[in-house]
Amino acid sequence: MQKLPEAGLANKAIMNEKDQIIVLRTFAGNIEASLAKSKLDAHGIPCFLTNESLAGLFPVQNPGLSVRLHVFKQDADRARAVLDDESPL
C-alpha cells in the first residue's frame, strides 16, 4: 500500500510565498471597508473582507471586531498604493 504525504507537508509544498494571503488593513465599519474593497476591485486587485457581519452587529460592545481587508501578499504594495491614492475610483 502506498503511503500518502502528510497534509501539512503537501500544503507547504503547494503554497508558496506569493500565494499567501495577508490582512492589508482593518476598518471600524462596513462602509469604509466596502469602499476600499471596491477600489481594489476596480483596479483588478483580488481581495476579500472578513468579520463584516460581526463588526456590524456588535460595533459598540466589542470594538476589537474590525472588518479585515485581505489580499495576496504579492499584491500588497500595489494595493496599499491604490488605497493611499486619494483620487476617486
DSSP file (Angstrom, degrees, kcal/mol; ACC not computed):
  #  RESIDUE AA STRUCTURE BP1 BP2  ACC     N-H-->O    O-->H-N    N-H-->O    O-->H-N    TCO  KAPPA ALPHA  PHI   PSI    X-CA   Y-CA   Z-CA
    1    1 A M              0   0    0      0, 0.0     2,-0.3     0, 0.0     0, 0.0   0.000 360.0 360.0 360.0 134.7    0.0    0.0    0.0
    2    2 A Q        -     0   0    0      1,-0.0     2,-0.5     0, 0.0     0, 0.0  -0.588 360.0-132.5 -80.5 134.6    1.3    3.4   -1.0
    3    3 A K        -     0   0    0     -2,-0.3    -1,-0.0     1,-0.0     0, 0.0  -0.746  17.7-139.5 -89.3 129.3    1.8    5.9    1.8
    4    4 A L        -     0   0    0     -2,-0.5     3,-0.1     1,-0.1     2,-0.0  -0.576  25.7-102.6 -84.8 148.9    0.4    9.4    1.2
    5    5 A P        -     0   0    0      0, 0.0    -1,-0.1     0, 0.0     2,-0.0  -0.328  45.4 -92.3 -67.6 154.0    2.3   12.5    2.3
    6    6 A E     >  -     0   0    0      1,-0.1     4,-2.2     4,-0.0     5,-0.2  -0.366  32.2-122.0 -64.4 145.5    1.2   14.3    5.4
    7    7 A A  H  > S+     0   0    0      1,-0.2     4,-2.7     2,-0.2     5,-0.2   0.885 109.8  55.0 -58.5 -41.8   -1.3   17.1    4.7
    8    8 A G  H  > S+     0   0    0      1,-0.2     4,-2.0     2,-0.2    -1,-0.2   0.907 109.6  45.9 -60.7 -43.2    0.9   19.7    6.3
    9    9 A L  H  > S+     0   0    0      2,-0.2     4,-1.9     1,-0.2    -1,-0.2   0.896 112.5  50.7 -67.2 -40.0    3.9   18.9    4.1
   10   10 A A  H  X S+     0   0    0     -4,-2.2     4,-2.0     1,-0.2    -2,-0.2   0.915 110.4  49.7 -64.4 -42.8    1.7   18.8    1.0
   11   11 A N  H  X S+     0   0    0     -4,-2.7     4,-2.7     1,-0.2    -1,-0.2   0.896 109.4  51.3 -64.1 -40.4    0.2   22.2    1.8
   12   12 A K  H  < S+     0   0    0     -4,-2.0    -1,-0.2     1,-0.2    -2,-0.2   0.882 110.9  48.6 -64.2 -38.0    3.6   23.8    2.4
   13   13 A A  H  < S+     0   0    0     -4,-1.9    -1,-0.2     1,-0.2    -2,-0.2   0.865 115.9  43.2 -70.3 -35.5    4.9   22.5   -1.0
   14   14 A I  H  < S+     0   0    0     -4,-2.0     2,-0.7    -5,-0.2    -2,-0.2   0.897 106.5  63.4 -78.0 -41.8    1.8   23.7   -2.8
   15   15 A M     <  -     0   0    0     -4,-2.7     2,-0.2    -5,-0.2    -1,-0.1  -0.754  66.9-179.5 -93.6 113.0    1.5   27.2   -1.2
   16   16 A N    >   -     0   0    0     -2,-0.7     3,-1.3     1,-0.0     4,-0.4  -0.445  45.8 -86.6-101.5-178.2    4.5   29.4   -1.8
   17   17 A E  G >  S+     0   0    0      1,-0.3     3,-1.4     2,-0.2    56,-0.3   0.846 123.3  56.7 -60.5 -38.2    5.1   33.0   -0.6
   18   18 A K  G 3  S+     0   0    0      1,-0.3    56,-0.8    55,-0.1    -1,-0.3   0.736 104.6  54.7 -68.5 -19.9    3.2   34.7   -3.5
   19   19 A D  G <  S+     0   0    0     -3,-1.3    -1,-0.3    53,-0.1    -2,-0.2   0.497  81.9 115.2 -89.3  -4.7    0.1   32.7   -2.7
   20   20 A Q    <   -     0   0    0     -3,-1.4    53,-3.3    -4,-0.4     2,-0.5  -0.397  59.3-140.7 -68.8 142.3    0.0   33.8    1.0
   21   21 A I  E     -A   72   0A   0     51,-0.3     2,-0.3    52,-0.1    51,-0.2  -0.891  22.4-175.2-106.1 133.0   -3.0   35.9    2.0
   22   22 A I  E     -A   71   0A   0     49,-2.9    49,-2.0    -2,-0.5     2,-0.8  -0.825  33.4-109.4-123.0 161.2   -2.4   38.8    4.4
   23   23 A V  E     -A   70   0A   0     -2,-0.3    47,-0.3    47,-0.2     3,-0.1  -0.845  33.5-177.8 -87.7 113.0   -4.6   41.3    6.2
   24   24 A L  E     -     0   0A   0     45,-2.8     2,-0.3    -2,-0.8    -1,-0.2   0.917  61.9 -10.6 -79.6 -45.4   -3.8   44.5    4.5
   25   25 A R  E     -A   69   0A   0     44,-1.1    44,-2.8     8,-0.0     2,-0.3  -0.974  56.9-138.7-149.8 160.9   -6.0   46.8    6.6
   26   26 A T  E     -A   68   0A   0     -2,-0.3     2,-0.3    42,-0.2    42,-0.2  -0.934  17.1-160.6-122.2 151.3   -8.7   46.8    9.2
   27   27 A F  E     -A   67   0A   0     40,-2.6    40,-2.6    -2,-0.3    -2,-0.0  -0.958  23.1-137.6-132.6 147.6  -11.7   49.1    9.4
   28   28 A A  S    S+     0   0    0     -2,-0.3     2,-0.3    38,-0.2    -1,-0.1   0.761  87.6  27.0 -74.0 -25.3  -14.1   50.0   12.2
   29   29 A G  S  > S-     0   0    0     38,-0.1     4,-1.4     1,-0.1     5,-0.1  -0.892  75.7-115.2-139.5 167.6  -17.1   49.7    9.9
   30   30 A N  H  > S+     0   0    0     -2,-0.3     4,-2.8     1,-0.2     5,-0.2   0.833 107.1  60.0 -68.9 -34.8  -18.5   48.0    6.9
   31   31 A I  H  > S+     0   0    0      2,-0.2     4,-2.2     1,-0.2     5,-0.2   0.954 108.0  42.4 -63.8 -50.8  -18.9   51.2    4.8
   32   32 A E  H  > S+     0   0    0      1,-0.2     4,-2.1     2,-0.2    -1,-0.2   0.901 116.1  50.1 -62.4 -40.4  -15.2   52.1    4.8
   33   33 A A  H  X S+     0   0    0     -4,-1.4     4,-2.4     1,-0.2    -1,-0.2   0.910 110.5  49.1 -65.0 -42.4  -14.2   48.5    4.2
   34   34 A S  H  X S+     0   0    0     -4,-2.8     4,-2.5     2,-0.2    -1,-0.2   0.869 109.6  52.2 -67.0 -36.5  -16.5   48.1    1.3
   35   35 A L  H  X S+     0   0    0     -4,-2.2     4,-2.1    -5,-0.2    -1,-0.2   0.919 110.6  47.9 -64.4 -42.6  -15.3   51.3   -0.3
   36   36 A A  H  X S+     0   0    0     -4,-2.1     4,-2.2     2,-0.2    -2,-0.2   0.920 112.2  49.3 -63.5 -43.7  -11.7   50.1    0.0
   37   37 A K  H  X S+     0   0    0     -4,-2.4     4,-2.8     1,-0.2    -2,-0.2   0.911 109.8  51.7 -61.8 -42.8  -12.6   46.7   -1.5
   38   38 A S  H  X S+     0   0    0     -4,-2.5     4,-2.4     1,-0.2    -1,-0.2   0.889 108.5  51.5 -61.4 -39.8  -14.5   48.4   -4.4
   39   39 A K  H  X S+     0   0    0     -4,-2.1     4,-1.1     2,-0.2    -1,-0.2   0.920 112.1  45.3 -64.9 -43.4  -11.4   50.5   -5.1
   40   40 A L  H  <>S+     0   0    0     -4,-2.2     5,-2.7     1,-0.2     3,-0.5   0.910 111.8  52.6 -66.6 -40.9   -9.2   47.4   -5.2
   41   41 A D  H ><5S+     0   0    0     -4,-2.8     3,-1.7     1,-0.2    -2,-0.2   0.912 106.0  54.3 -58.1 -43.2  -11.7   45.5   -7.3
   42   42 A A  H 3<5S+     0   0    0     -4,-2.4    -1,-0.2     1,-0.3    -2,-0.2   0.776 109.1  48.8 -63.4 -26.6  -11.8   48.4   -9.8
   43   43 A H  T 3<5S-     0   0    0     -4,-1.1    -1,-0.3    -3,-0.5    -2,-0.2   0.308 119.8-109.5 -95.8   8.3   -8.0   48.2  -10.1
   44   44 A G  T < 5S+     0   0    0     -3,-1.7    -3,-0.2     1,-0.2    -2,-0.1   0.734  70.3 142.5  74.8  22.9   -8.1   44.4  -10.7
   45   45 A I      < -     0   0    0     -5,-2.7    -1,-0.2    -6,-0.1    -2,-0.1  -0.870  50.9-128.5 -99.2 115.8   -6.6   43.5   -7.3
   46   46 A P        +     0   0    0      0, 0.0    26,-0.6     0, 0.0     2,-0.3  -0.396  46.3 146.0 -64.4 134.5   -8.1   40.4   -5.9
   47   47 A C  E     -B   71   0A   0     24,-0.2     2,-0.3    -2,-0.1    24,-0.2  -0.975  26.8-163.0-159.3 166.4   -9.3   40.9   -2.3
   48   48 A F  E     -B   70   0A   0     22,-1.5    22,-3.0    -2,-0.3     2,-0.3  -0.984  16.1-126.8-154.5 160.5  -12.0   39.9    0.2
   49   49 A L  E     -B   69   0A   0     -2,-0.3     2,-0.3    20,-0.2    20,-0.2  -0.810  18.9-170.0-109.1 148.6  -13.4   41.1    3.5
   50   50 A T  E     +B   68   0A   0     18,-1.8    18,-2.3    -2,-0.3    -2,-0.0  -0.930  66.0  30.3-131.6 160.6  -13.9   39.2    6.8
   51   51 A N  S  > S+     0   0    0     -2,-0.3     4,-2.3    16,-0.2     5,-0.2   0.639  72.4 135.7  68.2  18.5  -15.8   40.0   10.0
   52   52 A E  H  > S+     0   0    0      1,-0.2     4,-1.8     2,-0.2     5,-0.2   0.947  72.3  42.4 -60.1 -48.9  -18.3   42.1    8.2
   53   53 A S  H  > S+     0   0    0      1,-0.2     4,-2.1     2,-0.2     5,-0.2   0.915 115.2  48.7 -66.8 -43.7  -21.3   40.7   10.0
   54   54 A L  H  > S+     0   0    0      1,-0.2     4,-2.4     2,-0.2    -1,-0.2   0.907 110.6  50.2 -64.5 -41.8  -19.7   40.7   13.4
   55   55 A A  H  < S+     0   0    0     -4,-2.3    -1,-0.2     1,-0.2    -2,-0.2   0.870 113.3  47.3 -65.4 -35.6  -18.5   44.3   13.1
   56   56 A G  H  < S+     0   0    0     -4,-1.8    -1,-0.2    -5,-0.2    -2,-0.2   0.836 115.2  44.8 -73.5 -32.8  -21.9   45.4   12.0
   57   57 A L  H  < S+     0   0    0     -4,-2.1    -2,-0.2     1,-0.2    -1,-0.2   0.864 125.8  26.6 -78.9 -37.0  -23.7   43.6   14.8
   58   58 A F     X  +     0   0    0     -4,-2.4     4,-1.5    -5,-0.2     7,-0.3  -0.367  69.5 139.9-125.7  53.9  -21.5   44.5   17.7
   59   59 A P  T  4 S+     0   0    0      0, 0.0    -1,-0.1     0, 0.0     6,-0.1   0.880  82.7  31.4 -68.4 -36.1  -19.8   47.8   17.0
   60   60 A V  T  4 S+     0   0    0     -3,-0.2    -2,-0.1     1,-0.1    -3,-0.0   0.876 116.5  54.6 -88.3 -40.5  -20.1   49.3   20.5
   61   61 A Q  T  4 S+     0   0    0      1,-0.3    -1,-0.1     2,-0.1    -3,-0.1   0.851 125.0  16.7 -65.3 -35.2  -19.9   46.1   22.5
   62   62 A N    ><  +     0   0    0     -4,-1.5     3,-1.9    -7,-0.1    -1,-0.3  -0.702  58.1 178.5-142.9  87.5  -16.6   44.9   21.1
   63   63 A P  T 3  S+     0   0    0      0, 0.0    -1,-0.1     0, 0.0    -2,-0.1   0.636  78.5  75.2 -65.3 -11.2  -14.5   47.5   19.1
   64   64 A G  T 3  S+     0   0    0      1,-0.2     2,-1.7     2,-0.0    -9,-0.1   0.635  72.8  87.5 -74.2 -12.7  -11.9   44.8   18.6
   65   65 A L    <   +     0   0    0     -3,-1.9     2,-0.2    -7,-0.3    -1,-0.2  -0.588  64.4 166.7 -86.8  78.0  -14.2   43.1   16.0
   66   66 A S        -     0   0    0     -2,-1.7     2,-0.4     1,-0.1   -38,-0.2  -0.566  42.6-105.2 -92.2 156.9  -12.9   45.1   13.0
   67   67 A V  E     -A   27   0A   0    -40,-2.6   -40,-2.6    -2,-0.2     2,-0.4  -0.669  38.7-146.6 -78.9 132.0  -13.6   44.4    9.3
   68   68 A R  E     -AB  26  50A   0    -18,-2.3   -18,-1.8    -2,-0.4     2,-0.6  -0.861   7.1-151.7-108.6 135.0  -10.5   43.0    7.7
   69   69 A L  E     -AB  25  49A   0    -44,-2.8   -45,-2.8    -2,-0.4   -44,-1.1  -0.924  19.1-164.0-104.3 119.4   -9.4   43.5    4.1
   70   70 A H  E     +AB  23  48A   0    -22,-3.0   -22,-1.5    -2,-0.6     2,-0.3  -0.820  13.8 166.6-108.1 142.4   -7.3   40.6    2.8
   71   71 A V  E     -AB  22  47A   0    -49,-2.0   -49,-2.9    -2,-0.4     2,-0.2  -0.935  44.6 -86.5-140.6 165.5   -5.1   40.5   -0.3
   72   72 A F  E >   -A   21   0A   0    -26,-0.6     3,-1.5    -2,-0.3     4,-0.5  -0.528  39.9-122.2 -68.7 143.4   -2.4   38.2   -1.7
   73   73 A K  G >  S+     0   0    0    -53,-3.3     3,-1.2     1,-0.3     4,-0.4   0.858 111.9  59.0 -56.0 -37.9    1.0   39.1   -0.3
   74   74 A Q  G 3  S+     0   0    0    -56,-0.8    -1,-0.3   -54,-0.3     4,-0.2   0.734 108.3  45.7 -66.5 -21.1    2.3   39.6   -3.8
   75   75 A D  G <> S+     0   0    0     -3,-1.5     4,-2.7   -57,-0.2    -1,-0.3   0.411  84.4  99.4 -98.6   0.3   -0.3   42.4   -4.4
   76   76 A A  H <> S+     0   0    0     -3,-1.2     4,-2.6    -4,-0.5     5,-0.2   0.894  81.5  46.4 -60.5 -47.1    0.2   44.1   -1.0
   77   77 A D  H  > S+     0   0    0     -4,-0.4     4,-2.1     1,-0.2    -1,-0.2   0.925 115.8  46.0 -64.0 -43.7    2.4   47.0   -2.2
   78   78 A R  H  > S+     0   0    0     -4,-0.2     4,-2.3     1,-0.2    -1,-0.2   0.908 112.7  51.0 -64.3 -41.9    0.2   47.8   -5.2
   79   79 A A  H  X S+     0   0    0     -4,-2.7     4,-2.5     2,-0.2    -2,-0.2   0.905 109.2  50.4 -63.3 -41.9   -3.0   47.6   -3.1
   80   80 A R  H  X S+     0   0    0     -4,-2.6     4,-2.4    -5,-0.2    -1,-0.2   0.916 110.1  50.7 -61.1 -42.9   -1.5   50.0   -0.5
   81   81 A A  H  X S+     0   0    0     -4,-2.1     4,-1.2     1,-0.2    -2,-0.2   0.910 111.1  48.4 -62.6 -42.2   -0.6   52.4   -3.3
   82   82 A V  H  < S+     0   0    0     -4,-2.3     3,-0.3     1,-0.2    -2,-0.2   0.925 114.4  44.9 -64.2 -44.5   -4.2   52.3   -4.7
   83   83 A L  H  < S+     0   0    0     -4,-2.5    -2,-0.2     1,-0.2    -1,-0.2   0.829 111.1  53.3 -70.9 -31.1   -5.8   52.8   -1.3
   84   84 A D  H  < S+     0   0    0     -4,-2.4     2,-0.4    -5,-0.2    -1,-0.2   0.724  86.7  96.7 -75.9 -20.8   -3.4   55.6   -0.4
   85   85 A D     <  -     0   0    0     -4,-1.2    -4,-0.0    -3,-0.3    -3,-0.0  -0.583  66.5-154.4 -70.8 124.0   -4.3   57.4   -3.6
   86   86 A E        +     0   0    0     -2,-0.4    -1,-0.1     2,-0.0    -4,-0.0   0.530  59.1 107.4 -81.5  -6.6   -6.9   60.0   -2.7
   87   87 A S  S    S-     0   0    0      1,-0.1    -2,-0.0     2,-0.1     0, 0.0  -0.368  78.6 -99.4 -71.3 153.9   -8.5   60.2   -6.1
   88   88 A P              0   0    0      0, 0.0    -1,-0.1     0, 0.0    -3,-0.0  -0.070 360.0 360.0 -65.2 173.1  -11.9   58.5   -6.6
   89   89 A L              0   0    0    -46,-0.0    -2,-0.1     0, 0.0     0, 0.0   0.541 360.0 360.0 -42.2 360.0  -12.3   55.1   -8.2
